[in-house]
Amino acid sequence: MAEQVATFPAKYGRAPQLTVILVGEDPASQTYVRNKAKACEVVGIDNTTLRMSADTTEEELLATIDRLNKDESVDGILVQLPVPKHISEVKVIEAIAKEKDVDGFHPLNTAALWQKKPNSSCVVPCTPKGCIRLLDAAGVEIAGKNAVVIGRSQIVGLPAAKLLLDRNATVSICHSRTSNLAEMTRQADILIVAIGKAKFVTGDMVKEGAAVIDVGMDRDENGALCGDVDFASVEPKASVITPVPGGVGPMTICCLMENTIQCFLNKVQKA
């Protein structure tokens, strides 16, 4: 990726530019933003982080997004979620120009994803995209397999299910209200877990030889970082499993870099 970006100043006159907006002082969000800035530095993407106070009004944030939408030097815009409760996340996501939406959350990007196949005009959400990349890197066959996604959010669960469908898996979407959830998960050749409950999936819920992707980022009873999957009991049964931390998170950031490059190329190649 860095080698590709290194050629851009000669080809296009500049490198891609990503602007990240952080509203408030949430410690986890600050860590995520720092990691994104470090990744930009490694890849060669110009990065700007706009830090706004927790009492920033919704109108002020939307005005900042509008200014960035109009700034031709900005290729990607990312508002670190969550935002303070007095600000509508829906309005924030809808305010970002589709062409600069590196998170892939804009309604038009969501609509494009749910058409038959994603194309160059569709920015795919980073975490689901990263889940598929991890399965591919591990040599997991997706076509024809039974896949279960636990979680139905617009950010992870639903787009992950669509990407699996595009790769010809048979997909079930489960959630907190699913009856006999363990019966469903025990049928999964591929299990993606994004439910937000620490160590929720245990070894007795997993099929022998399943590929398990843990999207969770939780704290256990001792305050240590852990995932939605009980790694200790699931790892002996799984053919492949992602750790927390160190699994989906870094791959998500890699996919953010890719999405930023995609937005940049979509713009400069049209010019």
N, C-alpha and C positions, 0 to 999 in steps of 0.2 A: 504493500500500500504506500509506504513512504517513498519507494522508488518511483511509483506512478506520479505522486504529488510533486516530486522534485522536478518533473518535466514541465509542470504547468506554467511557471513564470515565463519560460521561453516560448511556450505554445500560445498562452492566453494572456500573458502580461502580469499575472498575479497568481497567488495561491488561493484556495477556498477560504472563506471566512465564516466562522460560526460565532454567534452571539448567544450567550446563556444568561437568562435572567433569574436571579435568586431573590425571592421576597421573604424576608424574615431571617431568623437565626437558628432554624432547626438543625441540630448537629448532624443528623444523618444526611440531610440535603447538602450541607456544607461539604461533607466528605465526598458525596457523589460529584459535586461540582468540581472539587479539586481533582478528582480522578479523571474527569472529562478534560480538564485543562491540561493535565499531564499527557493524556493520550494525544491531544491535538499537537502538543509540542513534539512528541515522538514522530507523528505522521507527517508533520509539516503544515498543518492547517492553522491559519491565523485564528486566535481565540480571544474573545472579549467577554468578561463576566461583569454584568451589571448587577450590583448589589443594592437592593431597595429595602427600606425598613419595613418591619412587620405592620406598621400602621399606614402603609401606602394604600391609597384608595383604589377601588376597582377602576375608576375613571383614569387615574394616573397610570396604572399599569396598562390599560387598553391604549392610552395615548402613546406610551412608549413602544408598544408593539406596532402601532400604526406607523410611527416614525421609522422603525426598522423595516417594515414592509416596503416603504418607499425608498429606502437607502439602497442604491444599486451595488454598493460595496459589500453588502451583507447577503450571504448565500443561504445561511441556515439560521433559524431562530428556535430556541428551546427555552421554555419556561419550566423551571424545576418544580415538579409537583411533590407534595401537595402545597398549595398556596394557603394563606390564612383564610379562616372560615368566612370572613366577610366578603371574600372575592369569589365569584362564580368560576369554577374550573371550566364549565361548559363554554361560557363566554370567552374565556382566555383562549381555549383551544380553537374556537371558531374564528377568533380574531386574527390568528396567525395565517398569513397567506399560504395557500396550499403549496405553492412552488417552493416555499422556504420552511415547510413543516417537516423538520428532520426526525421528529418523533413518530410521524405517520398517524397522528390522532385526528387530523382535520376530517370533518364529515365527507368531503369529496375524496380524500385518500382512502377512507374506510369504504366508501361506495365502490371505488375502483378495485379495491382488494376483493370485494365480494362479487365482482363480475367473474366471468369464467376463469380468467388467468390474470394475475398481476402483470402489468406492463411497465414500460419506462416512465409513464406518467404517474405511476403509483409508488408512493413511499411506504414501505412495509414497516410496521412498528418494530423497534429494535430488539426487544426481548423475545418475541415469537420467532423473528428471523434468526436470532442467535440460537434458539432451541433447535431449529432445523439444521443449522450449521454444525452444532455439536453432535447431532445424530449422524450426519454425513461423515464428520471427522472420525467418528468411532466405527464407521463401516456398518451402521445399522440399516438394514433393508426396510424401507417404509412402505413401498407398494404392496398391497394385498394384506397388510398386517392389521390387527385390531389395535386401535389407539384409543386411550382414554385420557381426556383432559379434565382435571378437577379444577374448576374455576370458570367463571363466565364473564369476566370483565372485558370491557372494550380494549383494555391495554394489553392483556395477555391471553386469557382463555379463549375468547371468540376468534381473534386473529390466528392463534396457534392452531385451532381446530381447522380453520380454512386452509392454512398452509399444508396441513397434513392431508386434507381432502385433495388439494391440488397435486399431491404426490401419490394419490391413489390408495391411501389408507382408508379403512372403515373406522369412522370416528364416533365416539360417544362423548358428550359433554355432561359432566356431573358437577354437583355443587352441594352446598350445605343441606339442601332439602331433598336430595336424592335418597330414595328408599333403597335399602340393601346395597349401600355403596361398596362395601367390601366385596360383594359378589361381582360387581361391575369391574372393580380394579383387578381382581384375580384373573379376569379374562384378557387383560391388556398385555399385548406384546410390547407396546410403547406406552409409558405412563408419564404424563406431564402434570406436575402438581403446582398449582398457584392459588392456594386457598387462604393463605395468611394465618395459619395456625401451626404453632411450633410442634414439630415431630408428630404431625397428625397421621401420616401414613406409616404404618408399622409393617414388619416383615410378614405377618400373617395375611396382609392385604395384597401382597405382591406375588405374581406368577413367577415360578422358577425360570430364570433366563431372561426376564423382562429388561428392557432398557428404560431407565428411570431418570427423568430430568426434573430437578428440584429448583423451582423458581423462587421459593420462599426466602425471606430474610427476616428472621425472628430472633427472640431471645429466649433461652431456656430458663429453667428454674434457678440456675446459678448466675444468670445474666450474661451468659456467653452467647455469641452469635451461633445460630443454627438455622436449619431450613424447615420446610413443611414436612420433610421426610425424616423419619428416625433412621439416620444413616447406619448406626450400629447394627440394627436388626435387619435392614433391607439390603445392605451391601453384600452379605454372603449369598443372597438369592439372585441378585441382579447380574445380568451380563455386563452392563455398563451403568454407572451412576455418577451424577455430578455432585461434587462436594459443595458445602456452604460454610464459609466463603470460598471463593476461588473457582467457581464453576460458571454459572449463567451470568453473573455480574460482569466479569471481564469481557465475556463474549458480547454482551449487550453494548458495552462501550465501543468495541470493535465495529459492531454494526452501525452505531451512531456515526462513527468516522466514515464508513461506507456511504451512509445516507447523505452526509454532508457533501461528500464528493459527488454523489449522484445529482444533488440539487445544483451544485456548481456547474457540472457538465451540461445539465439540461439547459441552464441559462446561457453559458458561453457558446455552446454549439448552435444555439438558435440565433445568436447575434450575427 
